[in-house]
Structure formats: C-alpha cells, structure tokens
Amino acid sequence: MNIRNLDDLKIRIVGISVRVVVIVIVERLVKWERPMETVPCGAAIARVTLALLVFNRFPEETS
C-alpha cells in the first residue's frame, strides 16, 4: 500500500467502502427475504456510491 498524501488515503477508503456496500447489496439479493425493500436499498446504495465517486473525481482545490 503506497499512500503518499491524504488524497491517496481518501481514494483507498472510498474504494473499500464501495466494496463493502456492494457486498451488502449482493447479500440482500441472495437472501431475497423482502424483495420490496431490496430495490430502495439498492437505489440508496447507488446514490451513496455515486456521491463518493463524484467526491473523488472532483477533489477540493487547495491553495
């Protein structure tokens, strides 16, 4: 693991977070106990993932 600055660390943390979220939604799909709750949960996870990707794609400008 080669982390040189805070941005590298943020990218790693977001990558791990996205993987965990994907595992959670796949687990819900495999169990399929309450299918009507799976779709909103998947949509919420997709929104959070998109927000994290945008956050990493357009980092804050520091002076």
C-alpha positions in Angstrom: 0.0 0.0 0.0 1.6 3.2 -1.2 -0.1 6.2 0.4 1.7 9.5 -0.2 -0.9 12.0 0.9 -4.4 12.5 2.2 -6.0 12.2 -1.2 -4.4 8.8 -1.7 -5.9 7.7 1.6 -9.3 9.1 0.7 -9.3 7.2 -2.5 -8.4 3.9 -0.7 -11.1 4.4 1.9 -13.8 5.2 -0.7 -12.7 2.1 -2.7 -13.1 -0.1 0.4 -16.4 1.5 1.3 -17.8 0.8 -2.2 -16.7 -2.8 -1.9 -18.4 -3.2 1.4 -21.6 -1.6 0.1 -21.6 -3.9 -2.9 -21.2 -6.9 -0.6 -24.2 -5.8 1.5 -26.5 -5.4 -1.5 -25.4 -8.7 -3.0 -26.1 -10.3 0.4 -29.6 -8.8 0.4 -30.2 -10.0 -3.2 -29.1 -13.6 -2.3 -31.3 -13.8 0.8 -34.2 -12.2 -1.0 -36.4 -12.2 2.1 -38.1 -8.9 1.5 -37.9 -8.1 -2.2 -39.8 -4.8 -1.9 -37.1 -3.5 0.5 -34.2 -4.6 -1.8 -35.0 -2.1 -4.6 -35.0 1.1 -2.4 -31.9 -0.2 -0.5 -30.1 -0.7 -3.8 -31.1 2.7 -5.0 -29.9 4.3 -1.8 -26.6 2.4 -2.1 -26.3 3.5 -5.7 -26.8 7.2 -4.7 -24.1 7.0 -2.0 -21.7 5.3 -4.3 -22.3 7.9 -7.0 -21.7 10.7 -4.4 -18.4 9.0 -3.3 -17.3 8.7 -6.9 -18.1 12.3 -7.6 -16.3 13.3 -4.4 -13.2 11.5 -5.6 -13.4 12.7 -9.2 -13.7 16.4 -8.4 -11.5 16.9 -5.3 -11.5 20.2 -3.4 -9.0 22.7 -4.7 -6.5 23.6 -2.0 -4.3 26.8 -2.2 
